[in-house]
């Protein structure tokens, strides 16, 4: 079953979305909004993911009985995420490949596939289908990994090569900002040289929330500080929250 809408703005395309872990982060919010919007435009949408916890998820992923909605399919949740705190990336790639294989085996008449975050499934999708594929790159995974020892560098080498090769297999690559586009160009130089230049698709802002935000901002403008920074984050070490706070502490109010 899939999302369906009486509003047929677009032809009735069937779009499959492949997402590694449907939790409650920013990437999950973005891909869920995209799925819902595509449904509103008349597309039939199915979302395949390697993990979804009905007790810790966005409300839109549940029905009235607090069960997972039928258009979200979970395959690969049985795989471990890591072993003693190690091998997160290989297990993430394996789970994504398993989910992609399930999508190819179980779904029919797909017009397009959106692959989110993890590029490894692209090799499977290109080898065993002729479906058009969009890859949404949030940030190169290889830049988030530590390389503070020879063993880590050895461990990351095949993973980095796999990311380079599979990222270039998408028919269209999207990134979430101009900053990420420039980072993509510096990181995937061989891809950029052969003409694989990603387009920018900015994360959406809820249309219903915008008017109230503008109204509240206008009414409280006199009480707001002249300089401020709003930080929305999962507070991961790699996001440098402490550095950002220290950098702006002298002239910025942190919210």
Backbone torsions as a table, in degrees:
resi	resn	phi	psi	omega
1	UNK	NA	157.0	-177.3
2	UNK	-144.9	170.1	174.3
3	UNK	-67.5	133.5	175.7
4	UNK	-134.9	150.6	-178.2
5	UNK	-139.7	142.5	176.4
6	UNK	-70.8	-15.6	-179.6
7	UNK	-81.7	99.0	-175.9
8	UNK	-95.6	70.6	177.9
9	UNK	-72.3	-40.5	177.2
10	UNK	-106.7	160.1	169.4
11	UNK	-56.2	158.3	-173.7
12	UNK	-78.1	72.5	176.4
13	UNK	-76.2	152.0	171.9
14	UNK	-106.6	119.7	-176.4
15	UNK	-115.8	127.2	175.4
16	UNK	-106.0	136.6	179.5
17	UNK	-115.8	133.3	179.6
18	UNK	-115.2	114.3	-177.1
19	UNK	-129.8	136.2	-171.7
20	UNK	-68.8	-39.1	-171.1
21	UNK	-153.0	105.8	-173.7
22	UNK	-89.3	76.4	177.6
23	UNK	-96.5	-133.0	-177.2
24	UNK	-128.3	31.1	178.6
25	UNK	-89.0	-179.6	-179.5
26	UNK	-65.9	-39.7	178.2
27	UNK	-63.6	-37.5	179.0
28	UNK	-68.0	-39.1	178.1
29	UNK	-63.2	-41.2	-179.2
30	UNK	-63.9	-48.5	-175.4
31	UNK	-70.8	-31.6	177.0
32	UNK	-68.8	-42.3	176.4
33	UNK	-61.0	-39.8	178.2
34	UNK	-62.4	-43.0	179.3
35	UNK	-63.1	-44.4	-179.2
36	UNK	-66.3	-39.3	179.8
37	UNK	-67.0	-41.1	176.8
38	UNK	-61.4	-38.5	176.3
39	UNK	-63.7	-40.2	178.1
40	UNK	-64.8	-29.1	180.0
41	UNK	-83.5	-1.2	175.4
42	UNK	105.8	-0.1	178.6
43	UNK	-78.8	152.8	169.8
44	UNK	-93.3	123.2	-172.1
45	UNK	-120.8	134.9	168.5
46	UNK	-126.7	142.0	-179.2
47	UNK	-121.8	118.6	177.9
48	UNK	-103.1	131.6	-178.6
49	UNK	-141.6	157.3	178.7
50	UNK	-85.9	-9.9	-177.7
51	UNK	-160.7	136.7	173.0
52	UNK	-155.2	124.0	-179.4
53	UNK	-109.7	115.3	-175.7
54	UNK	-66.4	-13.3	178.1
55	UNK	-95.4	-6.9	179.7
56	UNK	-145.3	80.8	-174.3
57	UNK	-159.9	172.8	175.3
58	UNK	-75.0	146.7	-175.7
59	UNK	-59.6	-32.5	-176.8
60	UNK	-66.2	-14.7	-179.8
61	UNK	-88.2	-0.3	-178.1
62	UNK	-119.1	151.1	174.8
63	UNK	-91.9	-172.3	-176.8
64	UNK	-65.6	-23.5	177.7
65	UNK	-88.7	10.5	179.6
66	UNK	64.5	27.8	174.0
67	UNK	-108.2	157.0	-179.4
68	UNK	-59.3	133.3	178.9
69	UNK	-64.3	153.1	-169.6
70	UNK	-70.3	-20.5	-177.3
71	UNK	-85.5	-2.7	173.7
72	UNK	-102.3	121.7	-177.2
73	UNK	-114.4	132.6	-179.3
74	UNK	-110.5	124.1	177.8
75	UNK	-140.3	126.6	178.3
76	UNK	104.4	3.9	-179.0
77	UNK	-64.8	-18.4	-179.6
78	UNK	-73.1	-16.9	-178.9
79	UNK	-74.1	142.3	175.4
80	UNK	-68.3	152.5	177.2
81	UNK	-85.1	-26.9	-177.7
82	UNK	-166.2	169.4	174.4
83	UNK	-125.5	113.2	-179.1
84	UNK	52.7	39.2	177.8
85	UNK	81.2	7.7	-177.6
86	UNK	-120.9	166.8	173.5
87	UNK	65.0	34.4	177.4
88	UNK	-61.3	-45.4	-175.6
89	UNK	-65.4	-48.6	178.8
90	UNK	-58.8	-39.6	178.7
91	UNK	-69.2	-36.5	177.0
92	UNK	-63.9	-41.6	177.9
93	UNK	-65.3	-43.3	-179.6
94	UNK	-63.1	-42.1	179.4
95	UNK	-65.5	-40.0	179.2
96	UNK	-65.1	-39.4	177.6
97	UNK	-65.5	-41.3	178.0
98	UNK	-61.8	-43.8	179.8
99	UNK	-64.0	-40.6	178.1
100	UNK	-64.5	-39.8	178.2
101	UNK	-62.8	-41.2	177.6
102	UNK	-62.8	-40.6	178.5
103	UNK	-60.5	-46.3	-178.6
104	UNK	-65.9	-34.5	-177.6
105	UNK	-78.6	-33.7	-169.6
106	UNK	-101.2	-21.6	-176.4
107	UNK	-103.2	148.4	178.2
108	UNK	-127.7	154.8	173.4
109	UNK	58.7	41.3	177.1
110	UNK	-82.1	132.5	179.0
111	UNK	-92.2	-31.1	-178.5
112	UNK	-155.9	150.2	176.9
113	UNK	-123.8	132.1	173.1
114	UNK	-105.0	116.8	178.1
115	UNK	-101.5	125.4	-174.1
116	UNK	-110.6	131.2	170.2
117	UNK	73.6	-59.9	-173.2
118	UNK	-99.8	122.0	-174.3
119	UNK	-86.6	-13.1	-175.2
120	UNK	-52.8	-39.4	-178.3
121	UNK	-64.7	-15.1	-176.9
122	UNK	-60.2	-35.6	-178.9
123	UNK	-64.6	-39.4	179.3
124	UNK	-69.4	-42.4	-178.5
125	UNK	-66.8	-37.5	179.5
126	UNK	-73.6	-35.4	-178.7
127	UNK	-71.4	-34.8	-171.2
128	UNK	-116.6	15.4	175.1
129	UNK	-156.2	163.9	175.5
130	UNK	-113.7	19.3	-177.7
131	UNK	-73.2	141.3	176.3
132	UNK	-69.7	135.9	-173.0
133	UNK	-124.9	132.9	172.6
134	UNK	-110.2	129.1	175.9
135	UNK	-108.9	125.3	178.5
136	UNK	-101.3	111.4	-176.1
137	UNK	-99.1	113.5	177.6
138	UNK	-79.5	-39.6	179.8
139	UNK	-175.4	139.3	179.8
140	UNK	-57.7	126.3	-177.5
141	UNK	-63.4	-33.5	-177.0
142	UNK	-64.0	-22.7	179.4
143	UNK	-81.9	-12.1	-178.9
144	UNK	-94.5	-6.9	-175.7
145	UNK	-93.2	144.1	176.8
146	UNK	-79.4	147.1	176.5
147	UNK	-137.3	53.9	-174.2
148	UNK	-93.4	10.3	176.6
149	UNK	-154.2	162.3	-179.9
150	UNK	-65.4	-31.9	-179.7
151	UNK	-68.5	-38.4	177.0
152	UNK	-66.8	-41.1	178.4
153	UNK	-63.2	-41.1	177.6
154	UNK	-64.9	-41.3	179.7
155	UNK	-63.3	-39.8	-175.9
156	UNK	-80.2	-21.5	-173.7
157	UNK	-54.5	-54.1	179.5
158	UNK	-66.5	-31.4	178.6
159	UNK	-68.2	-40.9	177.9
160	UNK	-64.5	-41.3	178.5
161	UNK	-63.7	-42.2	177.7
162	UNK	-61.5	-41.2	179.2
163	UNK	-64.6	-42.5	178.0
164	UNK	-59.3	-48.1	-175.3
165	UNK	-68.8	-43.9	-174.7
166	UNK	-76.4	-32.5	178.9
167	UNK	-58.0	-38.0	-178.9
168	UNK	-74.1	-2.8	-178.5
169	UNK	-86.1	-10.8	179.7
170	UNK	-72.2	148.5	175.1
171	UNK	-73.6	-29.2	178.9
172	UNK	-145.1	135.5	179.0
173	UNK	-115.3	131.8	176.9
174	UNK	-119.4	147.1	173.7
175	UNK	-127.4	167.5	-171.1
176	UNK	-96.4	-0.1	-179.4
177	UNK	-169.2	167.0	175.5
178	UNK	-65.6	-35.4	177.3
179	UNK	-60.5	-45.9	179.6
180	UNK	-67.0	-34.3	177.7
181	UNK	-62.2	-42.9	178.9
182	UNK	-68.7	-38.4	177.2
183	UNK	-63.8	-40.6	177.0
184	UNK	-59.0	-43.9	-178.8
185	UNK	-63.8	-38.1	179.2
186	UNK	-74.4	-33.3	-174.3
187	UNK	-84.1	-45.1	-178.0
188	UNK	-104.7	61.0	-176.0
189	UNK	-58.8	-42.9	178.7
190	UNK	-60.2	-38.9	179.0
191	UNK	-67.3	-41.0	-178.7
192	UNK	-66.2	-37.2	-178.7
193	UNK	-66.4	-31.0	-179.7
194	UNK	-89.8	8.5	172.3
195	UNK	100.0	9.7	176.6
196	UNK	-85.8	87.7	-178.1
197	UNK	-106.4	115.6	-176.9
198	UNK	-69.4	149.3	172.2
199	UNK	-93.2	157.9	-178.4
200	UNK	-98.3	126.6	171.7
201	UNK	-124.1	103.0	-176.5
202	UNK	-70.5	144.1	174.5
203	UNK	-57.4	140.8	-175.0
204	UNK	-77.7	155.1	172.3
205	UNK	-112.8	133.7	-179.1
206	UNK	-58.0	124.2	-176.2
207	UNK	-66.3	-33.1	-177.8
208	UNK	-69.5	-27.8	-175.8
209	UNK	-86.1	-18.3	-174.3
210	UNK	-63.6	-47.6	-178.8
211	UNK	-59.4	-43.1	-178.5
212	UNK	-65.9	-35.0	178.4
213	UNK	-65.7	-43.5	179.6
214	UNK	-64.5	-41.1	-180.0
215	UNK	-63.8	-44.8	-179.1
216	UNK	-66.7	-39.1	179.8
217	UNK	-64.2	-42.0	-178.7
218	UNK	-66.2	-43.7	-176.5
219	UNK	-69.3	-26.5	-176.9
220	UNK	-105.5	11.6	-172.6
221	UNK	-59.1	-38.7	-177.3
222	UNK	-67.1	-24.5	-178.0
223	UNK	-92.1	-5.6	-176.2
224	UNK	-85.0	147.3	176.5
225	UNK	-67.8	158.3	-177.7
226	UNK	-70.2	-27.3	178.4
227	UNK	-133.1	132.2	179.2
228	UNK	-152.5	159.5	178.2
229	UNK	-133.2	128.6	176.5
230	UNK	-101.0	124.0	-177.3
231	UNK	-117.2	114.4	175.2
232	UNK	-113.3	114.0	-171.6
233	UNK	-157.9	158.1	173.1
234	UNK	-84.2	1.9	178.0
235	UNK	59.9	44.7	173.8
236	UNK	-85.1	147.7	-177.2
237	UNK	-56.5	-37.7	-174.8
238	UNK	-70.6	-10.0	179.8
239	UNK	-90.2	0.2	171.1
240	UNK	55.8	43.5	-178.5
241	UNK	-65.8	-42.4	-179.1
242	UNK	-61.4	-41.8	179.2
243	UNK	-63.6	-42.8	-179.4
244	UNK	-62.3	-43.1	179.6
245	UNK	-64.3	-42.9	179.9
246	UNK	-65.2	-38.2	-177.4
247	UNK	-63.8	-35.3	-175.6
248	UNK	-105.4	5.3	-172.6
249	UNK	-61.4	-33.2	-174.1
250	UNK	-78.2	-24.7	-175.1
251	UNK	-133.8	15.0	-174.8
252	UNK	-139.7	140.6	170.7
253	UNK	-92.6	123.5	-179.7
254	UNK	-88.0	128.5	179.7
255	UNK	-106.2	NA	NA
